[in-house]
Amino acid sequence: SAVSIFKSETGNATAIQILANEKLKEHVTKVPALLICIEGNAVFENEKGIREILFNGDYILIEPEVKHWVEGIVDSQLLLVK
């Protein structure tokens, strides 16, 4: 699930919950984004072959116009900042 928790004229933040073995399906962003793992363990992958395992406190920069997806290893809470 995804819930917008902050919006402004210059950006926004979204809380994302991914359950164990669930997948946030492939999508793209039009602007650069920052994905932060708040709690849990998840895998970020993109069409360029980047695969990063995220643990509590880890983050990854997401490139615009690059297809990517996220899969929960365990129940995870993430924060997406654009």
N, C-alpha and C positions, 0 to 999 in steps of 0.2 A: 504494500500500500504506500501511497505517497500523499503527503499533506503539506500544502504551502504554509510556512510559519512566519514568513516575512516577505513583504513586497515593497519596493520603492521605485522611483523613476529610473534609478541606475542599476538595479539588480534585485535578486530575490534569493530566498533560502527555502529549501524543501526538505522535510524530514521523510526518510524512506525506511520502511521496514521490509526486510526480505527474510522469509522463513527458511529454515534448513532445507536444502535440495530444491528450492524454488528459484526461478530465474526471472529477472527483469529483462524482457525480450529486447531484441536488437532495435536500436534507434540512433538518431543523430541529434546533435545540438547545433544551433546556428551560431552560438557564441562560446568562447572558452568557459570552462567550468572547473570547479574544484569539488571532488568527492572525498569526504572524510568518513572514516569508519569510527563511529562513536562507541559501539559495543558489538562484540561478536567476531565473526570471521567470514569474509566473502572474497570472491574472485572477480576481478575486473578483467575483461578481455576486449580487444578491438580488432578490426579488420586488418590492421597493419601487423598483427601477430604479437602485439604486446599482451602479456598475461602477468598480472600482479595479484598476489595474495595479500589482502588487507586484514590487519589485526587492529585491536583497539588503538586509536591515535594515529594510525597510518592514513595517508592521503595520496591522491593521484590527480594530476592535471588532465583534464579531458579536452582533446583538440576539437575544434569545430569541424563540422562536415565529415567526421570519421565515424563510421558505424561502430557501436560498442554495446556491451551487455554486461550484466552483473549477476552472479549466482551465489546464493547463500550456502555456506558450508555448515554453519549453525545459524540459529535465529540471530539476525543482525539488525542493528540500527545504524543508519547512515545519514549524513547531512550533505546535501548538494547545494553549492553556492554558485550562482551565475551572476 
